[in-house]
Amino acid sequence: MTGARGKGAAKNTAEALKPTEDRKVGKRKAPVDRSSIRKAKKDRKAKKDPNKPKRPPSAFFVFLEEFRATFKKENPNVKAVSAVGKAAGERWKSMSEEEKGPYEAKAEKRKADYEKQMKVYNKKQESANNGMRDDDEVNDEEDEASGEVI
């Protein structure tokens, strides 16, 4: 007869065969100061540029803008955002490709406008960065001449 293999039965694994001194039994970790971890994560995160153009909405979100207005007129008592989102999602799924066409066209137009805005924005960023790099290089040369070590 073989040994019982239930919840309480010991397993023949390498961990079970080790002496108990070598195993970590019931040791607790020292408390961790989570506030310092959160601050470190915030510092690592890149700062958002307020001048950067917002990404364009997808066809569904273009549809959602119009749908919200009609939904609020039909259901003035419903205040939940989730209810509007669910109703819009169901309506969007039931629409044919022909019905979605105008929204997709608007989304494509907004995407083209966004790409133009991003080109202008990137050119401004490059010119600003080039100007800053030139200043840094001049400062580095001045520091080397004066013998300063940073």
MIMARRO-655604 format. One record per atom (N, C-alpha, C): residue number from 0; residue in one letter; x, z, y. Coordinates in steps of 0.05 Angstrom, whole numbers, plus 32768, in hexadecimal, padded with zeros to 4 digits. Last residue first. Example, Ala and Ser with C-alpha at 12.3 -4.5 7.8 and 13.67 -1.06 7.14 Angstrom:
# MIMARRO-655604
roza  bator  east  up  north
1  S  8101  808E  7FD3;
1  S  8111  808F  7FEB;
1  S  8102  809D  8001;
0  A  8108  809C  7F8E;
0  A  80F6  809C  7FA6;
0  A  8108  809C  7FBE;
# end
This chain:
# MIMARRO-655604
roza  bator  east  up  north
149  I  829A  7F07  8570;
149  I  827E  7F10  856D;
149  I  827A  7F1A  8551;
148  V  82D0  7F0F  8599;
148  V  82C8  7F0C  857D;
148  V  82AC  7F17  857B;
147  E  82F0  7EEE  85D0;
147  E  82DC  7F01  85C5;
147  E  82D6  7EFA  85A8;
146  G  8314  7ECC  85E9;
146  G  831F  7EDD  85D3;
146  G  830A  7EF1  85C9;
145  S  8305  7EA7  860D;
145  S  830A  7EC1  8617;
145  S  8315  7ED4  8602;
144  A  82FF  7E7B  85EB;
144  A  8313  7E7A  8600;
144  A  831A  7E95  860B;
143  E  82D4  7E8C  85CB;
143  E  82EE  7E87  85BF;
143  E  8304  7E87  85D4;
142  D  82AC  7E8F  85F2;
142  D  82B4  7EA7  85E4;
142  D  82CF  7EA3  85D7;
141  E  82A7  7E59  8600;
141  E  82B0  7E6C  8614;
141  E  82BA  7E86  8607;
140  E  8295  7E44  85D0;
140  E  82AF  7E3B  85DA;
140  E  82B9  7E4E  85EF;
139  D  8264  7E5E  85CD;
139  D  8278  7E63  85B8;
139  D  8294  7E5B  85C2;
138  N  8249  7E48  85F9;
138  N  824F  7E64  85F8;
138  N  8265  7E6B  85E4;
137  V  8246  7E13  85E7;
137  V  8255  7E18  85FF;
137  V  825D  7E36  8600;
136  E  8224  7E1A  85BB;
136  E  823F  7E10  85B7;
136  E  8251  7E15  85CF;
135  D  81F6  7E2D  85D5;
135  D  8204  7E3E  85C2;
135  D  8221  7E35  85BD;
134  D  81E7  7DFF  85F2;
134  D  81EE  7E18  8600;
134  D  81FE  7E2A  85EE;
133  D  81DD  7DDC  85C7;
133  D  81F2  7DD5  85DA;
133  D  81FB  7DEE  85E9;
132  R  81B1  7DF6  85B0;
132  R  81CA  7DF3  85A1;
132  R  81E1  7DED  85B4;
131  M  818A  7DEF  85D7;
131  M  8193  7E0A  85D1;
131  M  81AE  7E09  85C2;
130  G  8183  7DB7  85D6;
130  G  818C  7DC4  85EF;
130  G  8197  7DE0  85E9;
129  N  8170  7DB1  85A2;
129  N  818A  7DA5  85AA;
129  N  8195  7DB1  85C3;
128  N  8140  7DCC  85A6;
128  N  8155  7DD7  8594;
128  N  8170  7DCB  859B;
127  A  8124  7DAB  85C9;
127  A  8128  7DC7  85D0;
127  A  813F  7DD3  85C0;
126  S  8123  7D7C  85AC;
126  S  8130  7D7C  85C6;
126  S  8136  7D98  85CE;
125  E  8105  7D8D  857F;
125  E  8121  7D83  857C;
125  E  8130  7D84  8596;
124  Q  80D4  7D9B  8598;
124  Q  80E4  7DAF  858A;
124  Q  8101  7DA6  8587;
123  K  80C4  7D69  85AB;
123  K  80C9  7D7F  85BE;
123  K  80DA  7D95  85B1;
122  K  80BE  7D4F  857B;
122  K  80D1  7D45  858E;
122  K  80D8  7D5A  85A2;
121  N  8094  7D6D  8564;
121  N  80AF  7D6D  8557;
121  N  80C4  7D63  856A;
120  Y  806A  7D60  8588;
120  Y  8073  7D7B  8585;
120  Y  808F  7D7C  8579;
119  V  8064  7D29  857E;
119  V  806B  7D32  8599;
119  V  8077  7D4E  8597;
118  K  8056  7D2C  8548;
118  K  806E  7D1D  8550;
118  K  8077  7D26  856B;
117  M  8027  7D4A  854B;
117  M  803E  7D56  853E;
117  M  8058  7D47  8545;
116  Q  8004  7D26  8564;
116  Q  800B  7D3F  8572;
116  Q  8024  7D4C  8565;
115  K  8001  7D00  853B;
115  K  800C  7CF8  8555;
115  K  8015  7D11  8564;
114  E  7FE9  7D1E  8513;
114  E  8003  7D14  850E;
114  E  8011  7D0B  8528;
113  Y  7FB7  7D28  852C;
113  Y  7FC9  7D3F  8526;
113  Y  7FE6  7D35  8522;
112  D  7FA1  7CF5  852C;
112  D  7FA7  7D03  8546;
112  D  7FBB  7D19  8542;
111  A  7F9C  7CEF  84F4;
111  A  7FAD  7CDD  8503;
111  A  7FB4  7CE9  851F;
110  K  7F77  7D17  84EA;
110  K  7F91  7D19  84DE;
110  K  7FA5  7D07  84ED;
109  R  7F4A  7D05  8505;
109  R  7F57  7D1E  850E;
109  R  7F73  7D21  8503;
108  K  7F40  7CD8  84E5;
108  K  7F46  7CD4  8501;
108  K  7F54  7CED  850C;
107  E  7F34  7CF1  84B4;
107  E  7F4C  7CDF  84B6;
107  E  7F54  7CDB  84D3;
106  A  7F05  7D0C  84C2;
106  A  7F1D  7D1B  84BA;
106  A  7F36  7D0A  84BC;
105  K  7EE3  7CE1  84CD;
105  K  7EEA  7CF3  84E2;
105  K  7F03  7D03  84DC;
104  A  7EE1  7CCC  8498;
104  A  7EEC  7CBC  84AE;
104  A  7EF4  7CCD  84C6;
103  E  7EC8  7CF6  847E;
103  E  7EE3  7CEF  8476;
103  E  7EF1  7CDE  848B;
102  Y  7E97  7CF4  8496;
102  Y  7EA7  7D0C  8499;
102  Y  7EC4  7D06  8492;
101  P  7E83  7CC1  8486;
101  P  7E88  7CC7  84A2;
101  P  7E9A  7CDF  84A7;
100  G  7E83  7CC9  844A;
100  G  7E93  7CB6  8459;
100  G  7E98  7CBC  8476;
99  K  7E5D  7CE7  8431;
99  K  7E76  7CF5  8439;
99  K  7E87  7CE3  844B;
98  E  7E38  7CC1  8424;
98  E  7E30  7CD6  8436;
98  E  7E49  7CE5  8441;
97  E  7E55  7CA4  83FE;
97  E  7E4C  7C97  8417;
97  E  7E44  7CAB  842C;
96  E  7E5C  7CC9  83D5;
96  E  7E73  7CC0  83E3;
96  E  7E6C  7CB2  83FE;
95  S  7E26  7CFA  83DA;
95  S  7E33  7CE2  83CE;
95  S  7E4C  7CDB  83DF;
94  M  7E20  7D41  83D2;
94  M  7E21  7D29  83E3;
94  M  7E2F  7D12  83D4;
93  S  7E26  7D6F  83B5;
93  S  7E0F  7D5D  83AE;
93  S  7E0F  7D43  83BE;
92  K  7E51  7D88  83CC;
92  K  7E54  7D7E  83B1;
92  K  7E3E  7D6A  83A9;
91  W  7E3B  7D96  83FE;
91  W  7E51  7D83  83FD;
91  W  7E54  7D77  83E1;
90  R  7E15  7DBC  83EE;
90  R  7E0C  7DA3  83FB;
90  R  7E22  7D8E  83F9;
89  E  7E37  7DE4  83DA;
89  E  7E23  7DD7  83C8;
89  E  7E1A  7DBD  83D4;
88  G  7E53  7DF0  8409;
88  G  7E61  7DE6  83F1;
88  G  7E4E  7DD8  83DE;
87  A  7E2A  7E04  842A;
87  A  7E39  7DEB  8432;
87  A  7E47  7DDF  841A;
86  A  7E1C  7E32  840E;
86  A  7E08  7E1D  8412;
86  A  7E15  7E02  8419;
85  K  7E4C  7E4E  8411;
85  K  7E41  7E47  83F7;
85  K  7E2D  7E30  83FA;
84  G  7E51  7E55  8449;
84  G  7E66  7E46  8439;
84  G  7E5B  7E3D  841F;
83  V  7E24  7E73  8455;
83  V  7E27  7E59  8461;
83  V  7E3B  7E48  8451;
82  A  7E31  7EA1  8438;
82  A  7E18  7E92  8431;
82  A  7E1A  7E76  843D;
81  S  7E5F  7EB3  8451;
81  S  7E61  7EAA  8435;
81  S  7E48  7E9A  842D;
80  V  7E4E  7EC5  8481;
80  V  7E5F  7EAD  8480;
80  V  7E5F  7EA2  8464;
79  A  7E0E  7EDF  848E;
79  A  7E26  7EE0  847D;
79  A  7E34  7EC5  847C;
78  K  7DDE  7EDC  84A8;
78  K  7DF6  7EDF  84B8;
78  K  7E10  7EDE  84A8;
77  V  7DA0  7EC2  84A9;
77  V  7DB7  7EC4  8497;
77  V  7DD0  7EC5  84A9;
76  N  7D78  7EB8  84CD;
76  N  7D7C  7ED4  84C5;
76  N  7D95  7ED7  84B4;
75  P  7D74  7E81  84D5;
75  P  7D7E  7E91  84EB;
75  P  7D84  7EAE  84E3;
74  N  7D77  7E4C  84B5;
74  N  7D78  7E67  84AB;
74  N  7D83  7E7A  84C1;
73  E  7D76  7E1D  84D4;
73  E  7D63  7E20  84BE;
73  E  7D61  7E3D  84B4;
72  K  7D9F  7E27  84F9;
72  K  7D84  7E21  8503;
72  K  7D6F  7E25  84ED;
71  K  7DCA  7E2F  84D7;
71  K  7DC2  7E45  84E8;
71  K  7DA6  7E40  84F3;
70  F  7DCE  7DFC  84C0;
70  F  7DC8  7E12  84AF;
70  F  7DBE  7E2A  84BF;
69  T  7DDE  7DDC  84EB;
69  T  7DC4  7DD7  84DF;
69  T  7DBB  7DEF  84CE;
68  A  7E11  7DF4  84F5;
68  A  7DFC  7DF3  850A;
68  A  7DE0  7DEF  84FE;
67  R  7E2C  7DEC  84C5;
67  R  7E27  7E07  84CF;
67  R  7E11  7E07  84E3;
66  F  7E32  7DB4  84C1;
66  F  7E1F  7DC2  84AE;
66  F  7E18  7DDE  84B9;
65  E  7E5A  7DA8  84E4;
65  E  7E3F  7D9F  84EA;
65  E  7E2A  7DAE  84D9;
64  E  7E85  7DC2  84CA;
64  E  7E7F  7DC7  84E7;
64  E  7E63  7DBF  84EE;
63  L  7E85  7DAB  8497;
63  L  7E7D  7DC7  849B;
63  L  7E76  7DCE  84B8;
62  F  7E9B  7D79  849F;
62  F  7E7F  7D7B  8497;
62  F  7E75  7D97  849D;
61  V  7ECF  7D8A  84AA;
61  V  7EC1  7D7B  84BE;
61  V  7EA3  7D7C  84B9;
60  F  7EDA  7DA1  8479;
60  F  7ED7  7DB3  8490;
60  F  7ECB  7DA4  84A8;
59  F  7EDB  7D73  8458;
59  F  7EC7  7D88  8453;
59  F  7EC3  7D9A  846B;
58  A  7F06  7D58  846C;
58  A  7EEC  7D4C  846F;
58  A  7ED6  7D61  846B;
57  S  7F31  7D89  848B;
57  S  7F2B  7D76  8477;
57  S  7F0E  7D6B  847C;
56  P  7F4E  7D8F  84CE;
56  P  7F3C  7D98  84B8;
56  P  7F37  7D81  84A4;
55  P  7F94  7D8F  84DE;
55  P  7F79  7D84  84E0;
55  P  7F68  7D8D  84C9;
54  R  7FBA  7DC7  84F7;
54  R  7FB5  7DB2  84E3;
54  R  7F99  7DA8  84E4;
53  K  7FCA  7DCE  853C;
53  K  7FBD  7DD8  8524;
53  K  7FB9  7DC1  8511;
52  P  800C  7DC7  855A;
52  P  7FF0  7DBE  8555;
52  P  7FE4  7DC9  853B;
51  K  802F  7DFD  8577;
51  K  802E  7DEA  8561;
51  K  8011  7DE1  855D;
50  N  8030  7E25  859B;
50  N  802E  7E0A  85A6;
50  N  802B  7DF5  8590;
49  P  803A  7E55  8580;
49  P  801F  7E50  858A;
49  P  801B  7E34  8595;
48  D  805C  7E58  8545;
48  D  805E  7E4D  855F;
48  D  8042  7E48  856A;
47  K  8066  7E93  851F;
47  K  8056  7E7B  8524;
47  K  8059  7E72  8541;
46  K  80A2  7EAA  8502;
46  K  808E  7EAD  8517;
46  K  8080  7E92  851B;
45  A  80AB  7EB6  84BD;
45  A  80B1  7EA6  84D4;
45  A  809A  7EAA  84E9;
44  K  80BA  7EF4  849F;
44  K  80A7  7EE0  84A3;
44  K  80AC  7ED1  84BE;
43  R  80DE  7F1E  84A2;
43  R  80E6  7F06  8494;
43  R  80D4  7EEE  849A;
42  D  80C0  7F46  84BA;
42  D  80D8  7F3B  84C8;
42  D  80E1  7F21  84BC;
41  K  809B  7F51  8494;
41  K  8092  7F46  84AD;
41  K  80A9  7F39  84BC;
40  K  80BB  7F67  846C;
40  K  80AD  7F4E  8467;
40  K  80A4  7F41  8481;
39  A  80CC  7F96  8486;
39  A  80E0  7F82  847E;
39  A  80D3  7F67  8479;
38  K  809C  7FB1  848A;
38  K  80AA  7FA8  84A3;
38  K  80BE  7F93  849C;
37  R  8091  7FBB  8454;
37  R  807F  7FAA  8464;
37  R  808D  7FA0  847D;
36  I  80BB  7FDD  8448;
36  I  80B9  7FC4  843A;
36  I  80A7  7FB1  844A;
35  S  80AF  8009  8468;
35  S  80C8  7FFA  846D;
35  S  80C8  7FDF  8460;
34  S  8080  801A  8451;
34  S  807F  8011  846C;
34  S  8099  8001  8473;
33  R  808A  802F  841E;
33  R  8080  8014  8420;
33  R  8080  8009  843D;
32  D  80B8  8052  8401;
32  D  80AD  8051  841B;
32  D  80A4  8034  8420;
31  V  80AB  8069  83C0;
31  V  80B6  8054  83D0;
31  V  80A9  8054  83EB;
30  P  80BD  80A0  8396;
30  P  80AA  8093  83A8;
30  P  80B8  8080  83BB;
29  A  80DF  8091  8359;
29  A  80DE  809F  8372;
29  A  80CA  8091  8385;
28  K  80BC  808C  831A;
28  K  80CD  8081  832F;
28  K  80CA  8092  8349;
27  R  80BF  80B6  82E1;
27  R  80B1  80AA  82F8;
27  R  80C5  80A0  830C;
26  K  80C2  80B3  829C;
26  K  80D1  80B7  82B5;
26  K  80C2  80A9  82CB;
25  G  80AD  80AF  8268;
25  G  80A0  80BF  827C;
25  G  80AF  80C4  8295;
24  V  80E6  8099  824D;
24  V  80CE  80A7  8245;
24  V  80C3  80B7  825C;
23  K  810D  8067  823D;
23  K  8102  8073  8255;
23  K  80E7  807F  824F;
22  R  813C  8074  8208;
22  R  8123  8069  8213;
22  R  811B  8076  822C;
21  D  8165  8093  81F9;
21  D  816B  8079  8205;
21  D  8152  806D  8211;
20  E  814F  80BF  81E1;
20  E  815E  80C3  81F9;
20  E  8163  80A9  8208;
19  T  8136  80AD  81B2;
19  T  8125  80B3  81C9;
19  T  8135  80B7  81E3;
18  P  8155  8074  8193;
18  P  8153  8091  8197;
18  P  8144  8097  81B1;
17  K  812E  803C  817E;
17  K  8143  8048  818F;
17  K  8140  8066  8190;
16  L  8102  8028  8164;
16  L  8118  8032  8153;
16  L  812E  803F  8163;
15  A  80E1  8014  818B;
15  A  80D8  802B  817C;
15  A  80EE  8038  816C;
14  E  80FF  7FE8  819C;
14  E  80FA  7FFE  81AE;
14  E  80F2  8017  819F;
13  A  80FD  7FC6  8170;
13  A  8116  7FD0  8178;
13  A  8113  7FE8  818B;
12  T  80C3  7FD9  8148;
12  T  80D1  7FC8  815B;
12  T  80EC  7FD5  8162;
11  N  8097  7FE7  8125;
11  N  80B3  7FE5  811D;
11  N  80C1  7FD1  8130;
10  K  806A  8016  8142;
10  K  8072  7FFA  813D;
10  K  8090  7FFA  8136;
9  A  803D  8047  8129;
9  A  8057  8040  8136;
9  A  805E  8024  812F;
8  A  7FF7  804A  8135;
8  A  800D  8046  8122;
8  A  8026  803D  8132;
7  G  7FCB  804D  8156;
7  G  7FDE  8064  8155;
7  G  7FF6  805F  8144;
6  K  7FAF  801E  814B;
6  K  7FB8  8024  8166;
6  K  7FCE  803A  8166;
5  G  7FC9  800B  810B;
5  G  7FB4  800F  811F;
5  G  7FBF  8014  813A;
4  R  7FDC  8000  80D2;
4  R  7FE3  7FF3  80EB;
4  R  7FCC  7FF5  80FF;
3  A  7FF5  8027  809D;
3  A  7FDF  8020  80AF;
3  A  7FE9  8014  80C9;
2  G  8020  8009  806C;
2  G  801A  801D  8080;
2  G  8003  8014  8092;
1  T  800A  7FF0  802C;
1  T  8019  7FEE  8044;
1  T  8010  8003  8058;
0  M  8011  8000  7FE8;
0  M  8000  8000  8000;
0  M  8011  8000  8019;
# end
